Amino acid sequence: MGLKETQAYQFLKFTNLSLKNLGFREALVSPSPPFKEYQNTTKIKLSVEKFPPTPNFFEILSKRRSKRGYKKNPLSLREIALLCFSAQGVTGIAEPYLLRTAPSAGALYPIETYLAINYSYEIEPGIYHLEVKDFSLALLKKGYMGKILSELALGQAFLASASIIFIWSAVLSRTISKYGSRGLRYIFMDVAHICQNVLLASEALGLKACPVGAFFDEELNKFLELEEGESVIYIATVGK
Ligand SMILES: Cc1cc2nc3c(=O)[nH]c(=O)nc-3n(C[C@H](O)[C@H](O)[C@H](O)COP(=O)(O)O)c2cc1C
């Protein structure tokens, strides 16, 4: 099969913008709420009132490497809060938008952050959802999930020894309702900004991190009990 026959090539071409198709609209997709909030569950408040001193920004850039050798060491609540802030901390309000540390096409913020806590001093192991509006972690499932997540990531063992695992999903209709299929490009750009923030913040805090794109999509969606239209698109491990 030649490149032109691949779905990747055809998607890129189909979603090209040109003067000819600027007014063209695909079938309408209804928008969905701008962020998810879980009710009736334990919430752990996060806070980043004071930022810690860190190495020079350009040193951080030169030192960042994907690191997978973790020693099951716990992270502090403060470290976890700083990493969550780097991912999706709210840094401004432009009604009705909650502006964040990472940019987002059309300020539509299609990405949801889930966090598996494997080893932490203050937070018990489990799966949490990052509630962007009140900057807290909502408990979804109790217990150490590192082993299951490692299996869901094609058996990549380092997920089991990471202190925490970021799992990012996309709520497709938030962005697709405005941009059509081209919005899928933006969704992947959005998540990459978020992930890079976390990778650099990890380096700044003297932690090790690795992005992960290989996982069993449907099984992971089911594990997180995501609804139709929301799908996991990226993962990152952080540890010591
Ligand atoms: C989109 C993407 C997906 C990746 N998926 C994985 C993965 O599933 N497992 C893994 O060990 N590393 C993964 N990596 C890390 C790459 O292997 C790594 O970035 C690359 O080897 C370059 O090394 P560096 O990050 O240390 O500079 C991924 C990186 C990116 C950007």
The ligand as an SDF file (V2000), in Angstrom:
LIG
                    3D

 31 33  0  0  0  0  0  0  0  0999 V2000
    4.0270   10.3930   21.1080 C   0  0  0  0  0  0  0  0  0  0  0  0
    5.0640    9.6330   21.9040 C   0  0  0  0  0  0  0  0  0  0  0  0
    4.7750    8.3540   22.3280 C   0  0  0  0  0  0  0  0  0  0  0  0
    5.7150    7.6490   23.0900 C   0  0  0  0  0  0  0  0  0  0  0  0
    5.4000    6.4200   23.5620 N   0  0  0  0  0  0  0  0  0  0  0  0
    6.2700    5.7520   24.3400 C   0  0  0  0  0  0  0  0  0  0  0  0
    5.9190    4.4800   24.9080 C   0  0  0  0  0  0  0  0  0  0  0  0
    4.8150    3.9790   24.7220 O   0  0  0  0  0  0  0  0  0  0  0  0
    6.8360    3.8720   25.6870 N   0  0  0  0  0  0  0  0  0  0  0  0
    8.0690    4.4060   25.9390 C   0  0  0  0  0  0  0  0  0  0  0  0
    8.8590    3.7870   26.6600 O   0  0  0  0  0  0  0  0  0  0  0  0
    8.4340    5.6100   25.4310 N   0  0  0  0  0  0  0  0  0  0  0  0
    7.5580    6.2960   24.6450 C   0  0  0  0  0  0  0  0  0  0  0  0
    7.8940    7.5310   24.1410 N   0  0  0  0  0  0  0  0  0  0  0  0
    9.2060    8.1210   24.4540 C   0  0  0  0  0  0  0  0  0  0  0  0
   10.1570    8.0520   23.2570 C   0  0  0  0  0  0  0  0  0  0  0  0
   10.6450    6.7410   23.1280 O   0  0  0  0  0  0  0  0  0  0  0  0
   11.3080    9.0470   23.4890 C   0  0  0  0  0  0  0  0  0  0  0  0
   10.7720   10.3540   23.5440 O   0  0  0  0  0  0  0  0  0  0  0  0
   12.3480    8.9830   22.3640 C   0  0  0  0  0  0  0  0  0  0  0  0
   13.0520    7.7520   22.4180 O   0  0  0  0  0  0  0  0  0  0  0  0
   13.3420   10.1360   22.4510 C   0  0  0  0  0  0  0  0  0  0  0  0
   14.0280   10.1080   23.6980 O   0  0  0  0  0  0  0  0  0  0  0  0
   13.9530   11.2840   24.7730 P   0  0  0  0  0  0  0  0  0  0  0  0
   12.5010   11.5230   25.1140 O   0  0  0  0  0  0  0  0  0  0  0  0
   14.7090   10.7470   25.9500 O   0  0  0  0  0  0  0  0  0  0  0  0
   14.5840   12.4880   24.1960 O   0  0  0  0  0  0  0  0  0  0  0  0
    6.9690    8.2400   23.3880 C   0  0  0  0  0  0  0  0  0  0  0  0
    7.2270    9.5470   22.9470 C   0  0  0  0  0  0  0  0  0  0  0  0
    6.2870   10.2400   22.2390 C   0  0  0  0  0  0  0  0  0  0  0  0
    6.5740   11.6560   21.8390 C   0  0  0  0  0  0  0  0  0  0  0  0
  1  2  1  0
  2  3  1  0
  2 30  2  0
  3  4  2  0
  4  5  1  0
  4 28  1  0
  5  6  2  0
  6  7  1  0
  6 13  1  0
  7  8  2  0
  7  9  1  0
  9 10  1  0
 10 11  2  0
 10 12  1  0
 12 13  2  0
 13 14  1  0
 14 15  1  0
 14 28  1  0
 15 16  1  0
 16 17  1  0
 16 18  1  0
 18 19  1  0
 18 20  1  0
 20 21  1  0
 20 22  1  0
 22 23  1  0
 23 24  1  0
 24 25  2  0
 24 26  1  0
 24 27  1  0
 28 29  2  0
 29 30  1  0
 30 31  1  0
M  END
$$$$
